[in-house]
């Protein structure tokens, strides 16, 4: 099965959505700096 550009776009959308959901859940727990580090770590991991 070949990976299409549409698959990549959808995958990136899902990753972005998951990251934003996590950041929303953590916004009252972590500082802005920590949220930025979380986002960097999230995208490094995925």
C-alpha positions in Angstrom: 0.0 0.0 0.0 1.4 3.4 -1.0 1.3 6.4 1.3 -0.4 9.3 -0.4 0.0 13.0 0.2 -3.5 12.9 1.6 -2.4 10.3 4.1 0.4 12.6 5.2 -1.8 15.6 5.5 -4.4 13.7 7.5 -1.7 12.3 9.8 -0.3 15.8 10.4 -3.8 17.1 11.2 -4.4 14.3 13.7 -1.0 14.9 15.4 -1.7 18.7 15.6 -5.2 18.1 17.0 -3.8 15.6 19.6 -1.1 18.0 20.7 -3.5 20.9 21.0 -5.9 18.8 23.1 -3.1 17.8 25.4 -1.9 21.4 25.7 -5.5 22.5 26.5 -5.7 19.9 29.3 -2.3 21.0 30.7 -2.7 24.8 30.4 -3.6 25.3 34.0 -0.9 22.9 35.2 2.1 23.9 33.2 3.7 27.3 32.5 3.8 28.7 29.0 7.5 27.7 28.8 6.7 24.2 29.9 3.9 24.0 27.4 6.3 24.9 24.6 8.7 22.2 25.8 5.8 19.8 25.9 5.0 20.6 22.3 8.6 20.2 21.2 8.8 16.8 23.0 5.4 15.7 21.6 6.4 16.3 18.0 9.8 14.8 18.6 8.1 11.6 19.8 5.6 11.3 17.1 
